[in-house]
Every structure is written in C-alpha cells, then in structure tokens.
Amino acid sequence: MNGSSDALGKLRLLGAATCYEPAEEAGEGGRPGHVPAELAECVYRAAMPNGRRIDLLKTLLTSACERDCYYCPFRAGRDFRRATFAPDELAGLFMRLHQARLAEGIFLSSGLAGGGPDTQERLIATARILRQRYQFRGYIHLKIMPGAERDQVAAAMALADRVSINLEAPNDERLAALAPHKVFSADLLQRLRWIDELRRESYGRQPSSTTQFVVGAAGESDLELLTTTAYLHRRVGLARAYFSRFRPVPGTPLENQPPSSPQREHRLYQASFLLRDYGFAVEELPFCADRNLPLDVDPKLAWARQHLAQEPVEVNRAELEMLLRVPGIGPKGAQRLLAARRQGTLRELGDLRRLGIVAERAAPYILLDGHPPPRQLTLWPVEKRFTAEDAGVAELL
C-alpha cells in the first residue's frame, strides 16, 4: 500500500487508543489474518448491525483533548504522545486501505479539541470527503461530540450508518464523579434525543444509535445503569448500550482505584439484552440487596429458577413473550418454535434441538405435550458464555 509512514504512524497511535471505545461487535475471526502487523490494533473483523462481517478500521481523529475527565487516558494534562489527523489526510489514508482491501468500513471518534462544535465539524468533514470526493458507500460510524449542535447531528446522520455519543454514567450525579465539566442531560442525553427526533422527522433508512457506559468508576449500581438503558431503548430508540468495565489508567486521578470485574460487565450485557430483546422490565431483573446483579448466575436463569421451576411453560401453547422467558430459547429459536408447532405437537427434546434451541437448558422449565421432558442431571451447572464481542451476532440463551 502506498502511504506515508507519518500517516501510518499516527494511525497506529490513534487506532490503538480506540481500545477504550467498544463499538461493533468483534466477530469470531477476531483480527483479520491478511492485515499487516502494524495495523493489527487498528483493523478488526466486526459484525455489523445486520450481522454481516466486515474489516473495520477504528481510529480517533485526534487524541488531544481539552476535557479533564478523571478516568480518561486522553484527559488534558496527562503526559503521553498524542496525534492528530486532518480530515482530508485521514479520509485519503482510509481510502488507500480500502482500495488495498484492508478495511471495508470505519469507526471514527475523537478527543475534544477546540470545543464540541469544532470537533464535530472535523468529524463530519472527514465523512463528507469519503462520501462525496471518494464516493465511498461502505460503513461509517461517527461519534457525536458533547456540545455538538442539532444541525451537526443531522449532518452526521445523513453521512453515517451508525452514530453514537458516550453517556459514560447513568445520571448527573454519577457523571459528576467521572467528568466534572460534562453535563449529563444538556451535553449528552439531549443529543440522543435529537437523534431520535431527527429519525422521526425523516424518511427512508436512518442510522442506528448507540452509547457507552463506564462501569464501576463512579460507584453506580447495576440498577442505575439498567434503568437508564431501559429508558434509552424505550424512549430514544437506542440500538445498543455498551458497558466498558473501568480499568485504571496511570496518570489519571482514578489510577489507584481498583478495576471493575469482567463478570459484572458480562452480566450487564446479558441483562441489557433481556430488556431490549426479551420483553423484561427492569423491575423483573434479579438484583441483590446492593442493587447489583448476582455475579454467579446469569439474570435470565435466575429469573427462571424463581418463576418457572414450579410452573413450567408448555411450549406447545405458550405465547412468544413467555417462550422468551425460558433459558435456552432466544428470539430466533422462539420464532422457529412457533412455526414448528403449527405443523404438529412437539413432544421430545430432540424436536427442540432441531430448531436450534439449547434443549438441556430449557428442560427444567418446560412441558412437552403436558409432560416434563426427561433429562440427565449434571454434577455441576454449565453456563453458556456470552460476551460483549458475541452480542449482536448470537442469541442470548
């Protein structure tokens, strides 16, 4: 690939920095094997919102930032090597990667430099160059900056397949403990509301929207995080919430705070999918006395043990919303089950297996033609591992 070593050097710095920005789930292939080693931290195999997999370039426009968020590696005043792309420079570099078949799409974020509107304008300019000068028709995910203006949000939406703004915390109080110069409602949440309003005002295909929470840095509970997540799905059409467990960064005010548990992050993802895809309400989730989810059991299984163990679900008669409550049955499996039972009665676990249902997980909580299915007891429980990277391309069972 023809490209300046200076531009590639900046891309290595800025692409690696996006490890703090989860976006678009990593596919099973992880890093593409054909990508050269110097780009290994910039390009990865990602699952798009429609399930298609592409090689996605993740980068920042700049790692310079004027904000002093307590947890952030890019905070103003922290001593590390920074880099900045001009919009035409980054757009040209991406197109060289694209033409070399090293990147099919781009996720573009940025540190805040020169204020939210100015930073947003540079992000928009980069996407506009790709779309108009280079006629790029592939996938673009644009970050919305705190303080971006409404017409800028509209411009970003016209250019992107997905837009996102990081709330970081579930409410004003928790955000103040993370980012003293950000205002939860005015700076951040308002932009997600604008995205929803603009979608409703427009015709045709519209970009999806996502957000990110930092988990465990501000003393927030899982109940707080999931209450806000449920509101975002219900009221502003959020496609996805990302949960990024806190990991202390040297040279920041929170460098001595312990990291958050990976298992907590995992449980939050599981619970958020129950809210988004399975018809659960926040009040139904199995919170402990400290308002956090239990770490030793997935929330769907915990609910089933409490509600279905003594009142199993007859899969030949149950409505969709009740089938989705059964461990081992996801949205696709439930739809296949509804179709199959129109052809005849389901009587064996093998009937469920053929539908892609994890029958052994479902068995304790179902009836088949009025009878509990025979099942073999195991010496210890087995839980399907469902990670943030899998989410969006696999079903939560």
N, C-alpha and C positions, 0 to 999 in steps of 0.2 A: 504494500500500500504506500502510495506517495503521500507524505505528510511531514510537516516539520517536527523535529524532535522536541522543540519547545512546546508545541501544542500537545503532543503526546505526553510529555512530562506533566503538563498541567492536568491533563485528563486523568493520569494515574493518581495524582493527588486528590482531585475533586471527585473522581469516581469512587475511590476507596472511602471517602468521607460519607458517602450515602449509605454506609452500613447502619447509620443511625436513623434511616428513613425507610421503614418497611413499606413496600408497595408492589403490587402484582406478585402473586404467589410464585415461589420457585417451583419449577416442575421437577419431576423425578430425575431428570438428567442433570440437574444442578448446573455447573458451569459447562458451557459448550466445549467439546473437545477440540474444535477447529479454531478456537480463539487463541491467539498468541499469549504467552505467559505475561507479557507486560500489560495486557488488558484484562487479566483474569479477575481483577477486583472491580471492573467497570461494566462488564457484559455478563449476563447470566440468562439461563433458559427460564422463561417466565410464562405462566399461564395467564392469558387474558381474561377479561370478564366473561367472554363467551366460551371459555375453555380451550381455545386454540393456543398453541405454544409458539412463542417466538423468542429470538435472541434480542434481549432488551438492554440498551445502554442506559445506565443510571449515572447521573452526574449533577453537580451543582454548577450554576453559572459563576458563583464566587463563594469562597469560604470566608471572605471578610464580612464582619457583622458588627453593627453599632449597638446591638442589644447586649445585656449582661445577664441573660438567663442563668440561674445558678447551676443547672445540670449540664449545660450545653458545651460541647467541645469547641464550638465556633464563637463563644462569647467574647465580647470586646475585652481587650486587655490580656487575654490568655496568650502565652508565648508558644507559638507553633508556626510552621511555614504555611502561608496562605497563597492562594492563586485565584486568578480572575480571567474569565473569557469575555471577549466582546461578542455580541450576538452573531455577527456575520462570521467570526472566527469559529465559534462552536458549531454553527449550522454547517459551515463548509467542512469541518472535520467530521461531523456526523455523516454527511453525505459521502465522504470518502470511505468511511467504514461501511456504510450501507451498500455502496457500489462494489466493495470488496466482499460483500455477503458476510460481514462480521456483526452487523446489527440491523435488525428489522424495525425496531421502534425505539423510542426514547422516553425516559422519565427525567424531567428537568425540574430541579428545585434550586434554592439559592439561600445564602445568607442575606441578611437585610442590610443593604449598603446604600445610603442616600435617601432613606425613607421608604415606606411601603409602596407608594405610587411609582416612584422612580424605579425601584427594583422590579415591580410588576411590569412596567413598560419594557424593560430589557428582556424579561421572560417572554412577553408577548412578541416582541420584535424577533426573537430567535425563532419562535414557532411560525411567525408570518413569513420569514425568509425561507424556511423549509417548505411551507405550503405554496407560496407564490413564486419565489425565484426558482426553487428546485423542483417544484411540482411534486413534492413528497406526499403520498397518500396513505402512508402507513400510520402506525400507532403513535400517538403523542399523549403523554400525561404531564399536565402543567400544574405546578404548585401555585396556589393563591396566597399572596403575602398578607400579613396583618396590616390593616390600614389601606389595602387596595380599594380603589373607587369602584362604584357599581358598574360604570360603563367598561372598566377594565375587566371586571369579572365576566361581563357579557362578551368582550372581545376574546378573552381566553377560552370561553366555552365554544365560541364559533370556530376555534382553531384546533381544539383538543378532543380526544376521545374520552378522557377522564380528567377531572380537576379535583384538587384536594386542598384542605387547609388544616393544619395541625392544631387541635384544641389543647393538647398536652395534658389538661386536667379536666375534671368533670364539672367544675363550678368556679365561681370567682374566688372563693376563699382558698381553694387548693392551688389555683393558678398563681395567686399572690405569693405562695411559698416557693414557687418554681421560677416565675418570671415577673419580677416586680414592676416592669414597665409595659406589660401587656394587660389589656382589659378583656376579660372573658367574653362578655356579651357584645361590647361595641367593636372590638378589634377582630374577634374570631367568629363567634357564633353568628353574628349578623351576616357574614359572607356566605355561610352555609344556607341561611335563609334566602339570601339573594339568589343563590344558585337554584334553589327550588322555585322561587318566583319566576325567574327567567325561563326555566324549563316549561312552566305552566303557560307562559306568555308566548312561547314559540311553537312552531310546527316542525314536524319531521324528527329525525333522530337527534337526540340530545346526549351530551356526555354524562357519564355516571359521576358520582362524587363520593369521596372517602375522607376519613380523618384518622388521626393517631393520638393515642394517649400514652404518656409516660407512666408506667406502673410502679408504685412503691416509693417514689421520691418525696411525696408531699403528705404522707400519712392518710391518703384517701382509702376508703373501703371499696370492696368489690361492689357493694350495693350502690354506692355513689356512681361508680363507673358505669354500671349496667343500667341504672336509672337514666342517666344521660344518653347512653347508647340507644335505649328503647325509644326515648323521645326523638332522637335523630332519625331513626328508621321510620317512625310513625309520622312525624311532623315535617321533616325536611327532605324526605326521600333518599336518605343516605344509603349507598350501596354496601358499604363495608366500613367497619371500625377496626383499626389495627391497635394492638396492645404491645407496646415495646417495654419490656422489663427494664427497670433502672439499673444501670451499671456505672459505678462512679468513674469519673474522668479526672486524671491528675490535673492540677492547676485550676480546678473549679471549686466554688465554695462547698460543694457536696462531696468532695473527693474522699472524705473519711466515713461517709455513710455507707452501710452495708448494701450489697446488691440485692435486688429482688429475686425471688425464687422463679426459676424457669417453669416450675409446675403451676405456680399461680398464673403466669401468663397463659399457659396451656388451658387451665380451667376457664379463664375469662373468654378465650376464643370459643370454647365449647358452649358456654352459656350464651354468648352473643349470637351464635347460630341458632340456638333454641328460640331466642327472641325474634330473630329475623325470619327463619325458615320453618319453624315447627309450631308456631302458634302459642308459645309460652308467654306468660306475663311475668314481669319482674317479681311480683309477689309470690309466684309459684316456685321460684328457684330456692334451692335448699341452703340458705345462708346459715352460718353458725352464729353464736351469740355475739361475736365480734364484727358481724355484718360482712364477713368474708365467706367465700365458698370453701367447702372442705377440700383439702388437697388430696385425700386418699381415695376419692371416688369421683367419677365424672357426674356432672349435675343431672343428666338425663337418667342415669342408672339410679342415682339417689332418689329422684322423684318416683321412679317406677317401684322401687323397693317399698316406699311408703304408701303408694296409692294403688298399685296393681298386683302386688304379691297375693293379697287376699281376694281381689276382684279382677281376675284376668280378663283380657279382651278377646272376644270371639272374632277372629279375623274374617270370618265369612259374612259378618253382619255389621261390623263397626264402621263408623263414618271415617273419612280421611283424617280429621283432626285427632281422633283417638288412636288411629293406627300410627300416626306420627309420634305418639307418646311412648310407643313400645321400643325398648332398646333393640337394636339390630335392624330397625326399619327406618330408612331415610326417605326423603321426598320422592326420589325416582322409584325406589322399591315399593313405596306405598301406591304409587300410580300403577305400577305393573301388577300389584296385588289386586287392585280394584278391577283392572281389566281381566285378569285371570279368573276371578271368581264369577264373572258374568258367563264364563264358559263351563263352569262346574264347581262343585264343592271342593275346597282344599282340606285334605284330611291328614297329610303327613308333612313332617319337617322337610322331606325331600322336595315337596311341592314349593315350599318357600325358598329353598336353596336355589332351585332352578329360576327363581325370579330375582336372584342377586341379593336376597335377604340373608343376614347372618343369623341363621335359624337357632343356633345354640344360645345366642344372647337373648333372642326373643322368647325362647321356650318357657322360662319360668313365669312369663307374664301373659300368656295367650291360651286360648282354647281353639282346637281344630275340630269343627263339627260337634261342638259341645263337650269335647274331652281334652284334658290336659295332655300335651304330647309327651311321649316317653323321652326321657333324657338321661344321659350318663353324668353323674356327679363328678366334678373335678376336685382335686386336692387343694387347689388354690385358684382364685379368680383370675381371669385373663381379661385385660382391658385393651381394646383397640387403641393404638397410639394415633392421635390425630393432631398434627402440628400446625402452626401458623402457615408453614410453607405449603402443606397439603390443602389448606382451606380454600374453597372456591373451585377446586378441581376434583374433589372427592366428597362423598357424603358423610355427614356426621351420623354415626350409627347409635 
